[in-house]
Amino acid sequence: MINSFRGINISSKDPERLVSFYKIVLEIPILEDDENYDGVVFGFIKDAPVFWIWDENKWGKSNEGPVCLVFNCDDHIKTYEDLTRKGVELNPPTTAPWGGKELLLTDPDGNKILIL
């Protein structure tokens, strides 16, 4: 039966642009690269859940709509300032109804990114 969670597949019609966004703008580590921007693996710890970016033009859709990826940061104000300096459009951090700080933005393909 199921014994672990591997990660999330994200299909993109422009995988090079999407890979660059996560690698350069958000500075998410690439664990396994592909020179054709197809099957690029992003994550923080080997053998922990990851997300893959696939070339939708080659493989078709692996997801049926936008996904929401959730990340953590140490300092919401600094993260907000860093992202706005890189040209990302987003609102300042807010306090969620549950009491935690949140930053919400979207990637170039319209997937939501929530930074806690």
N, C-alpha and C positions, 0 to 999 in steps of 0.2 A: 504494500500500500504506500501512500505518499509519505516520504520521510524528510523532505526539506523543501525550501522555496529557493529557486534558482535566480529568478529575476523577471524582467519585463521586456518584451519586444516592442520596438517603436519603428514603424515604417515611415519613410520619407521620400517624397518625390525629388528632393534636393538634399541627399544625405551629406554631401560635402559641407554645405552651409550649416546643417544641423550639428554635425560633428564639431565644426569650428566654434559654434556658439557654446557648446558644453565644455569644450577643451580650453578655448581662449577667454571667453567672457566669464563663464562660471568657474573655470579652473578645476573642473572635475577630472580626476586622474583617469587616463586611458590605461586599462589593464592589458588589452590585446588590440593591436591596431591592424588595419587593412589599408593598403595603399590605394584601393579603389573605393574607400569609404563605404564598405559593405560588410556588416558584421562586426563593427567596432564595438568593443566592450568597455563600458565605463563602470567604475566602482572604486571603493576605497580599500577593501581588504580582499585578497585572493580567497576564493572559496566561500565568500559571503554573497548575498544577493547583489545582482548587477543589473544594468540595462544595456540592451543591444540596440544599435541603430542599423537598420537594413535598408537597402535600396529597393524602394517600392516598385520602381520601373522594371526591375529584374525579377523580383520575387512575388509581387502583388502585396496586398495589405496584410500585415500581421496583427494589426489592431483595427477595430471597427470605428474608432473615433479618437478624439484627443484623450490623453491620459493625464493624471496629476501625479507629478513626482514630488516627494517631500524630502527636504534636506534640513540639516541643522547648521547653525552658525554660532560663533561665540559672541558676536557684537552686531546687533541689527543696524545700528546707526552707521558703523563703519562699512558693513556690507552694502547698505543702501547707497552710501557715498561712492564706494568703489564701482558699483554697477551703474550709477548715473554718470560717473566719469567715463565709463566705457560706452555710453550712449544708449543704455537700456532705459526704456520708459517704464516707470513704475511709481506707485504712490509710496510715501514714507511708511515706515513700520506702524502697525496698529496693534492694539491690544484686543485679542480675541475674546469672545464671550466667556470662554473657559479660563481666561486670565493670562495666557501666554502671549508673547510677542510674535507677530507674523509679518512676513513680507510676501506679497503675491505678485507674480509676473507671468508672462507667457514666453515660450520659445518661438523661433521663427515659423514653426509649423502649427502654432496654436495650442500646444500642450501647456497645461498649467504647471507652474512651479511654485510650491509653497515652501518658504524657508522659515523654520521655527527657531 
